[in-house]
Amino acid sequence: MPSKCILILLDGLGDRAYVNLGHKTPLQAAETPNLDRLARLGSNGLFHGKRQGLALLRT
């Protein structure tokens, strides 16, 4: 496990599909080369806050 990490929270990604975007969400329709690169090079997991000051991280 690395001694340092960067946590990126992407708020507002849950959106609805729009007809004028070909029935895609804005994120699906967008060109996202930087996010795509981060996803390729990084890792992901789920964060569950148990209580203040204590977190459970599942990868």
mmCIF file of the N, C-alpha and C atoms, coordinates in Angstrom:
data_MODEL
# 
_entry.id   MODEL 
# 
loop_
_atom_site.group_PDB 
_atom_site.id 
_atom_site.type_symbol 
_atom_site.label_atom_id 
_atom_site.label_alt_id 
_atom_site.label_comp_id 
_atom_site.label_asym_id 
_atom_site.label_entity_id 
_atom_site.label_seq_id 
_atom_site.pdbx_PDB_ins_code 
_atom_site.Cartn_x 
_atom_site.Cartn_y 
_atom_site.Cartn_z 
_atom_site.occupancy 
_atom_site.B_iso_or_equiv 
_atom_site.pdbx_formal_charge 
_atom_site.auth_seq_id 
_atom_site.auth_comp_id 
_atom_site.auth_asym_id 
_atom_site.auth_atom_id 
_atom_site.pdbx_PDB_model_num 
ATOM 1   N N  . MET A 1 1  ? 0.845   -1.176 0.000   1.00 0.00 ? 1  MET A N  1 
ATOM 2   C CA . MET A 1 1  ? 0.000   0.000  0.000   1.00 0.00 ? 1  MET A CA 1 
ATOM 3   C C  . MET A 1 1  ? 0.891   1.240  0.000   1.00 0.00 ? 1  MET A C  1 
ATOM 4   N N  . PRO A 1 2  ? 0.640   2.189  -0.888  1.00 0.00 ? 2  PRO A N  1 
ATOM 5   C CA . PRO A 1 2  ? 1.465   3.401  -0.927  1.00 0.00 ? 2  PRO A CA 1 
ATOM 6   C C  . PRO A 1 2  ? 1.269   4.229  0.338   1.00 0.00 ? 2  PRO A C  1 
ATOM 7   N N  . SER A 1 3  ? 2.295   4.994  0.689   1.00 0.00 ? 3  SER A N  1 
ATOM 8   C CA . SER A 1 3  ? 2.208   5.825  1.884   1.00 0.00 ? 3  SER A CA 1 
ATOM 9   C C  . SER A 1 3  ? 1.376   7.075  1.656   1.00 0.00 ? 3  SER A C  1 
ATOM 10  N N  . LYS A 1 4  ? 1.177   7.461  0.412   1.00 0.00 ? 4  LYS A N  1 
ATOM 11  C CA . LYS A 1 4  ? 0.373   8.634  0.090   1.00 0.00 ? 4  LYS A CA 1 
ATOM 12  C C  . LYS A 1 4  ? -0.608  8.281  -1.024  1.00 0.00 ? 4  LYS A C  1 
ATOM 13  N N  . CYS A 1 5  ? -1.743  8.941  -0.999  1.00 0.00 ? 5  CYS A N  1 
ATOM 14  C CA . CYS A 1 5  ? -2.710  8.739  -2.067  1.00 0.00 ? 5  CYS A CA 1 
ATOM 15  C C  . CYS A 1 5  ? -3.491  10.029 -2.282  1.00 0.00 ? 5  CYS A C  1 
ATOM 16  N N  . ILE A 1 6  ? -4.147  10.108 -3.399  1.00 0.00 ? 6  ILE A N  1 
ATOM 17  C CA . ILE A 1 6  ? -5.021  11.239 -3.720  1.00 0.00 ? 6  ILE A CA 1 
ATOM 18  C C  . ILE A 1 6  ? -6.431  10.696 -3.831  1.00 0.00 ? 6  ILE A C  1 
ATOM 19  N N  . LEU A 1 7  ? -7.336  11.303 -3.109  1.00 0.00 ? 7  LEU A N  1 
ATOM 20  C CA . LEU A 1 7  ? -8.736  10.911 -3.153  1.00 0.00 ? 7  LEU A CA 1 
ATOM 21  C C  . LEU A 1 7  ? -9.486  11.960 -3.951  1.00 0.00 ? 7  LEU A C  1 
ATOM 22  N N  . ILE A 1 8  ? -10.131 11.544 -5.026  1.00 0.00 ? 8  ILE A N  1 
ATOM 23  C CA . ILE A 1 8  ? -10.893 12.458 -5.876  1.00 0.00 ? 8  ILE A CA 1 
ATOM 24  C C  . ILE A 1 8  ? -12.361 12.084 -5.767  1.00 0.00 ? 8  ILE A C  1 
ATOM 25  N N  . LEU A 1 9  ? -13.165 13.019 -5.312  1.00 0.00 ? 9  LEU A N  1 
ATOM 26  C CA . LEU A 1 9  ? -14.606 12.810 -5.213  1.00 0.00 ? 9  LEU A CA 1 
ATOM 27  C C  . LEU A 1 9  ? -15.282 13.573 -6.341  1.00 0.00 ? 9  LEU A C  1 
ATOM 28  N N  . LEU A 1 10 ? -16.034 12.891 -7.142  1.00 0.00 ? 10 LEU A N  1 
ATOM 29  C CA . LEU A 1 10 ? -16.724 13.505 -8.265  1.00 0.00 ? 10 LEU A CA 1 
ATOM 30  C C  . LEU A 1 10 ? -18.197 13.640 -7.916  1.00 0.00 ? 10 LEU A C  1 
ATOM 31  N N  . ASP A 1 11 ? -18.582 14.824 -7.515  1.00 0.00 ? 11 ASP A N  1 
ATOM 32  C CA . ASP A 1 11 ? -19.953 15.079 -7.112  1.00 0.00 ? 11 ASP A CA 1 
ATOM 33  C C  . ASP A 1 11 ? -20.784 15.448 -8.327  1.00 0.00 ? 11 ASP A C  1 
ATOM 34  N N  . GLY A 1 12 ? -22.029 15.036 -8.346  1.00 0.00 ? 12 GLY A N  1 
ATOM 35  C CA . GLY A 1 12 ? -22.932 15.406 -9.419  1.00 0.00 ? 12 GLY A CA 1 
ATOM 36  C C  . GLY A 1 12 ? -22.866 14.521 -10.641 1.00 0.00 ? 12 GLY A C  1 
ATOM 37  N N  . LEU A 1 13 ? -22.280 13.348 -10.523 1.00 0.00 ? 13 LEU A N  1 
ATOM 38  C CA . LEU A 1 13 ? -22.189 12.464 -11.693 1.00 0.00 ? 13 LEU A CA 1 
ATOM 39  C C  . LEU A 1 13 ? -23.483 11.717 -11.960 1.00 0.00 ? 13 LEU A C  1 
ATOM 40  N N  . GLY A 1 14 ? -24.313 11.597 -10.962 1.00 0.00 ? 14 GLY A N  1 
ATOM 41  C CA . GLY A 1 14 ? -25.601 10.924 -11.158 1.00 0.00 ? 14 GLY A CA 1 
ATOM 42  C C  . GLY A 1 14 ? -26.576 11.874 -11.835 1.00 0.00 ? 14 GLY A C  1 
ATOM 43  N N  . ASP A 1 15 ? -26.745 11.733 -13.099 1.00 0.00 ? 15 ASP A N  1 
ATOM 44  C CA . ASP A 1 15 ? -27.613 12.622 -13.858 1.00 0.00 ? 15 ASP A CA 1 
ATOM 45  C C  . ASP A 1 15 ? -28.549 11.785 -14.696 1.00 0.00 ? 15 ASP A C  1 
ATOM 46  N N  . ARG A 1 16 ? -29.470 12.422 -15.352 1.00 0.00 ? 16 ARG A N  1 
ATOM 47  C CA . ARG A 1 16 ? -30.415 11.700 -16.202 1.00 0.00 ? 16 ARG A CA 1 
ATOM 48  C C  . ARG A 1 16 ? -30.025 11.833 -17.668 1.00 0.00 ? 16 ARG A C  1 
ATOM 49  N N  . ALA A 1 17 ? -30.513 10.927 -18.469 1.00 0.00 ? 17 ALA A N  1 
ATOM 50  C CA . ALA A 1 17 ? -30.251 10.964 -19.908 1.00 0.00 ? 17 ALA A CA 1 
ATOM 51  C C  . ALA A 1 17 ? -31.159 12.008 -20.562 1.00 0.00 ? 17 ALA A C  1 
ATOM 52  N N  . TYR A 1 18 ? -30.642 12.635 -21.609 1.00 0.00 ? 18 TYR A N  1 
ATOM 53  C CA . TYR A 1 18 ? -31.387 13.661 -22.345 1.00 0.00 ? 18 TYR A CA 1 
ATOM 54  C C  . TYR A 1 18 ? -31.505 13.256 -23.806 1.00 0.00 ? 18 TYR A C  1 
ATOM 55  N N  . VAL A 1 19 ? -32.662 13.523 -24.390 1.00 0.00 ? 19 VAL A N  1 
ATOM 56  C CA . VAL A 1 19 ? -32.914 13.183 -25.786 1.00 0.00 ? 19 VAL A CA 1 
ATOM 57  C C  . VAL A 1 19 ? -31.915 13.891 -26.696 1.00 0.00 ? 19 VAL A C  1 
ATOM 58  N N  . ASN A 1 20 ? -31.657 15.180 -26.429 1.00 0.00 ? 20 ASN A N  1 
ATOM 59  C CA . ASN A 1 20 ? -30.759 15.937 -27.309 1.00 0.00 ? 20 ASN A CA 1 
ATOM 60  C C  . ASN A 1 20 ? -29.296 15.490 -27.186 1.00 0.00 ? 20 ASN A C  1 
ATOM 61  N N  . LEU A 1 21 ? -28.994 14.615 -26.231 1.00 0.00 ? 21 LEU A N  1 
ATOM 62  C CA . LEU A 1 21 ? -27.642 14.042 -26.119 1.00 0.00 ? 21 LEU A CA 1 
ATOM 63  C C  . LEU A 1 21 ? -27.631 12.582 -26.584 1.00 0.00 ? 21 LEU A C  1 
ATOM 64  N N  . GLY A 1 22 ? -28.648 12.223 -27.352 1.00 0.00 ? 22 GLY A N  1 
ATOM 65  C CA . GLY A 1 22 ? -28.722 10.843 -27.854 1.00 0.00 ? 22 GLY A CA 1 
ATOM 66  C C  . GLY A 1 22 ? -29.055 9.850  -26.761 1.00 0.00 ? 22 GLY A C  1 
ATOM 67  N N  . HIS A 1 23 ? -29.895 10.261 -25.820 1.00 0.00 ? 23 HIS A N  1 
ATOM 68  C CA . HIS A 1 23 ? -30.305 9.419  -24.690 1.00 0.00 ? 23 HIS A CA 1 
ATOM 69  C C  . HIS A 1 23 ? -29.108 9.033  -23.825 1.00 0.00 ? 23 HIS A C  1 
ATOM 70  N N  . LYS A 1 24 ? -28.142 9.927  -23.709 1.00 0.00 ? 24 LYS A N  1 
ATOM 71  C CA . LYS A 1 24 ? -26.980 9.740  -22.834 1.00 0.00 ? 24 LYS A CA 1 
ATOM 72  C C  . LYS A 1 24 ? -27.039 10.776 -21.724 1.00 0.00 ? 24 LYS A C  1 
ATOM 73  N N  . THR A 1 25 ? -26.328 10.474 -20.631 1.00 0.00 ? 25 THR A N  1 
ATOM 74  C CA . THR A 1 25 ? -26.176 11.474 -19.580 1.00 0.00 ? 25 THR A CA 1 
ATOM 75  C C  . THR A 1 25 ? -25.116 12.474 -20.042 1.00 0.00 ? 25 THR A C  1 
ATOM 76  N N  . PRO A 1 26 ? -25.037 13.651 -19.428 1.00 0.00 ? 26 PRO A N  1 
ATOM 77  C CA . PRO A 1 26 ? -23.985 14.599 -19.812 1.00 0.00 ? 26 PRO A CA 1 
ATOM 78  C C  . PRO A 1 26 ? -22.577 14.009 -19.677 1.00 0.00 ? 26 PRO A C  1 
ATOM 79  N N  . LEU A 1 27 ? -22.346 13.179 -18.669 1.00 0.00 ? 27 LEU A N  1 
ATOM 80  C CA . LEU A 1 27 ? -21.021 12.576 -18.513 1.00 0.00 ? 27 LEU A CA 1 
ATOM 81  C C  . LEU A 1 27 ? -20.736 11.566 -19.623 1.00 0.00 ? 27 LEU A C  1 
ATOM 82  N N  . GLN A 1 28 ? -21.752 10.788 -20.012 1.00 0.00 ? 28 GLN A N  1 
ATOM 83  C CA . GLN A 1 28 ? -21.547 9.832  -21.103 1.00 0.00 ? 28 GLN A CA 1 
ATOM 84  C C  . GLN A 1 28 ? -21.289 10.542 -22.418 1.00 0.00 ? 28 GLN A C  1 
ATOM 85  N N  . ALA A 1 29 ? -21.890 11.696 -22.625 1.00 0.00 ? 29 ALA A N  1 
ATOM 86  C CA . ALA A 1 29 ? -21.740 12.433 -23.878 1.00 0.00 ? 29 ALA A CA 1 
ATOM 87  C C  . ALA A 1 29 ? -20.465 13.267 -23.919 1.00 0.00 ? 29 ALA A C  1 
ATOM 88  N N  . ALA A 1 30 ? -19.896 13.563 -22.754 1.00 0.00 ? 30 ALA A N  1 
ATOM 89  C CA . ALA A 1 30 ? -18.730 14.447 -22.691 1.00 0.00 ? 30 ALA A CA 1 
ATOM 90  C C  . ALA A 1 30 ? -17.453 13.725 -23.114 1.00 0.00 ? 30 ALA A C  1 
ATOM 91  N N  . GLU A 1 31 ? -16.516 14.489 -23.632 1.00 0.00 ? 31 GLU A N  1 
ATOM 92  C CA . GLU A 1 31 ? -15.172 13.965 -23.883 1.00 0.00 ? 31 GLU A CA 1 
ATOM 93  C C  . GLU A 1 31 ? -14.383 14.186 -22.600 1.00 0.00 ? 31 GLU A C  1 
ATOM 94  N N  . THR A 1 32 ? -13.874 13.099 -22.023 1.00 0.00 ? 32 THR A N  1 
ATOM 95  C CA . THR A 1 32 ? -13.218 13.178 -20.719 1.00 0.00 ? 32 THR A CA 1 
ATOM 96  C C  . THR A 1 32 ? -11.842 12.511 -20.744 1.00 0.00 ? 32 THR A C  1 
ATOM 97  N N  . PRO A 1 33 ? -10.906 13.023 -21.541 1.00 0.00 ? 33 PRO A N  1 
ATOM 98  C CA . PRO A 1 33 ? -9.607  12.349 -21.638 1.00 0.00 ? 33 PRO A CA 1 
ATOM 99  C C  . PRO A 1 33 ? -8.837  12.327 -20.313 1.00 0.00 ? 33 PRO A C  1 
ATOM 100 N N  . ASN A 1 34 ? -8.947  13.381 -19.514 1.00 0.00 ? 34 ASN A N  1 
ATOM 101 C CA . ASN A 1 34 ? -8.211  13.399 -18.245 1.00 0.00 ? 34 ASN A CA 1 
ATOM 102 C C  . ASN A 1 34 ? -8.813  12.427 -17.235 1.00 0.00 ? 34 ASN A C  1 
ATOM 103 N N  . LEU A 1 35 ? -10.133 12.382 -17.145 1.00 0.00 ? 35 LEU A N  1 
ATOM 104 C CA . LEU A 1 35 ? -10.770 11.410 -16.255 1.00 0.00 ? 35 LEU A CA 1 
ATOM 105 C C  . LEU A 1 35 ? -10.506 9.982  -16.726 1.00 0.00 ? 35 LEU A C  1 
ATOM 106 N N  . ASP A 1 36 ? -10.524 9.771  -18.037 1.00 0.00 ? 36 ASP A N  1 
ATOM 107 C CA . ASP A 1 36 ? -10.238 8.442  -18.580 1.00 0.00 ? 36 ASP A CA 1 
ATOM 108 C C  . ASP A 1 36 ? -8.822  8.002  -18.214 1.00 0.00 ? 36 ASP A C  1 
ATOM 109 N N  . ARG A 1 37 ? -7.872  8.917  -18.282 1.00 0.00 ? 37 ARG A N  1 
ATOM 110 C CA . ARG A 1 37 ? -6.474  8.598  -17.945 1.00 0.00 ? 37 ARG A CA 1 
ATOM 111 C C  . ARG A 1 37 ? -6.341  8.287  -16.458 1.00 0.00 ? 37 ARG A C  1 
ATOM 112 N N  . LEU A 1 38 ? -6.981  9.087  -15.601 1.00 0.00 ? 38 LEU A N  1 
ATOM 113 C CA . LEU A 1 38 ? -6.950  8.811  -14.172 1.00 0.00 ? 38 LEU A CA 1 
ATOM 114 C C  . LEU A 1 38 ? -7.544  7.434  -13.856 1.00 0.00 ? 38 LEU A C  1 
ATOM 115 N N  . ALA A 1 39 ? -8.628  7.099  -14.524 1.00 0.00 ? 39 ALA A N  1 
ATOM 116 C CA . ALA A 1 39 ? -9.261  5.797  -14.304 1.00 0.00 ? 39 ALA A CA 1 
ATOM 117 C C  . ALA A 1 39 ? -8.354  4.655  -14.742 1.00 0.00 ? 39 ALA A C  1 
ATOM 118 N N  . ARG A 1 40 ? -7.650  4.845  -15.857 1.00 0.00 ? 40 ARG A N  1 
ATOM 119 C CA . ARG A 1 40 ? -6.740  3.809  -16.358 1.00 0.00 ? 40 ARG A CA 1 
ATOM 120 C C  . ARG A 1 40 ? -5.559  3.605  -15.422 1.00 0.00 ? 40 ARG A C  1 
ATOM 121 N N  . LEU A 1 41 ? -5.001  4.691  -14.897 1.00 0.00 ? 41 LEU A N  1 
ATOM 122 C CA . LEU A 1 41 ? -3.781  4.615  -14.106 1.00 0.00 ? 41 LEU A CA 1 
ATOM 123 C C  . LEU A 1 41 ? -4.025  4.401  -12.617 1.00 0.00 ? 41 LEU A C  1 
ATOM 124 N N  . GLY A 1 42 ? -5.241  4.641  -12.168 1.00 0.00 ? 42 GLY A N  1 
ATOM 125 C CA . GLY A 1 42 ? -5.521  4.573  -10.738 1.00 0.00 ? 42 GLY A CA 1 
ATOM 126 C C  . GLY A 1 42 ? -6.243  3.301  -10.338 1.00 0.00 ? 42 GLY A C  1 
ATOM 127 N N  . SER A 1 43 ? -6.808  3.357  -9.174  1.00 0.00 ? 43 SER A N  1 
ATOM 128 C CA . SER A 1 43 ? -7.640  2.264  -8.686  1.00 0.00 ? 43 SER A CA 1 
ATOM 129 C C  . SER A 1 43 ? -8.884  2.887  -8.065  1.00 0.00 ? 43 SER A C  1 
ATOM 130 N N  . ASN A 1 44 ? -9.854  2.080  -7.804  1.00 0.00 ? 44 ASN A N  1 
ATOM 131 C CA . ASN A 1 44 ? -11.068 2.621  -7.219  1.00 0.00 ? 44 ASN A CA 1 
ATOM 132 C C  . ASN A 1 44 ? -11.595 1.682  -6.153  1.00 0.00 ? 44 ASN A C  1 
ATOM 133 N N  . GLY A 1 45 ? -12.521 2.177  -5.380  1.00 0.00 ? 45 GLY A N  1 
ATOM 134 C CA . GLY A 1 45 ? -13.112 1.383  -4.318  1.00 0.00 ? 45 GLY A CA 1 
ATOM 135 C C  . GLY A 1 45 ? -14.333 2.095  -3.776  1.00 0.00 ? 45 GLY A C  1 
ATOM 136 N N  . LEU A 1 46 ? -14.883 1.555  -2.712  1.00 0.00 ? 46 LEU A N  1 
ATOM 137 C CA . LEU A 1 46 ? -16.038 2.150  -2.063  1.00 0.00 ? 46 LEU A CA 1 
ATOM 138 C C  . LEU A 1 46 ? -15.622 2.667  -0.697  1.00 0.00 ? 46 LEU A C  1 
ATOM 139 N N  . PHE A 1 47 ? -16.103 3.828  -0.347  1.00 0.00 ? 47 PHE A N  1 
ATOM 140 C CA . PHE A 1 47 ? -15.812 4.411  0.960   1.00 0.00 ? 47 PHE A CA 1 
ATOM 141 C C  . PHE A 1 47 ? -17.087 4.391  1.785   1.00 0.00 ? 47 PHE A C  1 
ATOM 142 N N  . HIS A 1 48 ? -17.014 3.809  2.955   1.00 0.00 ? 48 HIS A N  1 
ATOM 143 C CA . HIS A 1 48 ? -18.153 3.784  3.870   1.00 0.00 ? 48 HIS A CA 1 
ATOM 144 C C  . HIS A 1 48 ? -17.731 4.494  5.157   1.00 0.00 ? 48 HIS A C  1 
ATOM 145 N N  . GLY A 1 49 ? -18.319 5.652  5.414   1.00 0.00 ? 49 GLY A N  1 
ATOM 146 C CA . GLY A 1 49 ? -18.040 6.349  6.662   1.00 0.00 ? 49 GLY A CA 1 
ATOM 147 C C  . GLY A 1 49 ? -18.767 5.656  7.808   1.00 0.00 ? 49 GLY A C  1 
ATOM 148 N N  . LYS A 1 50 ? -18.029 5.156  8.776   1.00 0.00 ? 50 LYS A N  1 
ATOM 149 C CA . LYS A 1 50 ? -18.648 4.447  9.890   1.00 0.00 ? 50 LYS A CA 1 
ATOM 150 C C  . LYS A 1 50 ? -19.099 5.433  10.961  1.00 0.00 ? 50 LYS A C  1 
ATOM 151 N N  . ARG A 1 51 ? -18.200 6.277  11.395  1.00 0.00 ? 51 ARG A N  1 
ATOM 152 C CA . ARG A 1 51 ? -18.539 7.364  12.299  1.00 0.00 ? 51 ARG A CA 1 
ATOM 153 C C  . ARG A 1 51 ? -17.420 8.396  12.205  1.00 0.00 ? 51 ARG A C  1 
ATOM 154 N N  . GLN A 1 52 ? -17.628 9.558  12.760  1.00 0.00 ? 52 GLN A N  1 
ATOM 155 C CA . GLN A 1 52 ? -16.644 10.633 12.642  1.00 0.00 ? 52 GLN A CA 1 
ATOM 156 C C  . GLN A 1 52 ? -15.283 10.163 13.147  1.00 0.00 ? 52 GLN A C  1 
ATOM 157 N N  . GLY A 1 53 ? -14.267 10.337 12.292  1.00 0.00 ? 53 GLY A N  1 
ATOM 158 C CA . GLY A 1 53 ? -12.924 9.948  12.656  1.00 0.00 ? 53 GLY A CA 1 
ATOM 159 C C  . GLY A 1 53 ? -12.572 8.501  12.350  1.00 0.00 ? 53 GLY A C  1 
ATOM 160 N N  . LEU A 1 54 ? -13.530 7.720  11.892  1.00 0.00 ? 54 LEU A N  1 
ATOM 161 C CA . LEU A 1 54 ? -13.276 6.323  11.581  1.00 0.00 ? 54 LEU A CA 1 
ATOM 162 C C  . LEU A 1 54 ? -13.915 5.978  10.249  1.00 0.00 ? 54 LEU A C  1 
ATOM 163 N N  . ALA A 1 55 ? -13.131 5.416  9.355   1.00 0.00 ? 55 ALA A N  1 
ATOM 164 C CA . ALA A 1 55 ? -13.647 5.070  8.033   1.00 0.00 ? 55 ALA A CA 1 
ATOM 165 C C  . ALA A 1 55 ? -13.284 3.634  7.702   1.00 0.00 ? 55 ALA A C  1 
ATOM 166 N N  . LEU A 1 56 ? -14.114 3.006  6.918   1.00 0.00 ? 56 LEU A N  1 
ATOM 167 C CA . LEU A 1 56 ? -13.866 1.662  6.423   1.00 0.00 ? 56 LEU A CA 1 
ATOM 168 C C  . LEU A 1 56 ? -13.717 1.777  4.916   1.00 0.00 ? 56 LEU A C  1 
ATOM 169 N N  . LEU A 1 57 ? -12.556 1.422  4.402   1.00 0.00 ? 57 LEU A N  1 
ATOM 170 C CA . LEU A 1 57 ? -12.300 1.521  2.968   1.00 0.00 ? 57 LEU A CA 1 
ATOM 171 C C  . LEU A 1 57 ? -12.245 0.141  2.376   1.00 0.00 ? 57 LEU A C  1 
ATOM 172 N N  . ARG A 1 58 ? -13.090 -0.118 1.396   1.00 0.00 ? 58 ARG A N  1 
ATOM 173 C CA . ARG A 1 58 ? -13.105 -1.410 0.709   1.00 0.00 ? 58 ARG A CA 1 
ATOM 174 C C  . ARG A 1 58 ? -12.666 -1.189 -0.722  1.00 0.00 ? 58 ARG A C  1 
ATOM 175 N N  . THR A 1 59 ? -11.717 -1.988 -1.188  1.00 0.00 ? 59 THR A N  1 
ATOM 176 C CA . THR A 1 59 ? -11.266 -1.870 -2.573  1.00 0.00 ? 59 THR A CA 1 
ATOM 177 C C  . THR A 1 59 ? -11.546 -3.133 -3.327  1.00 0.00 ? 59 THR A C  1 
# 
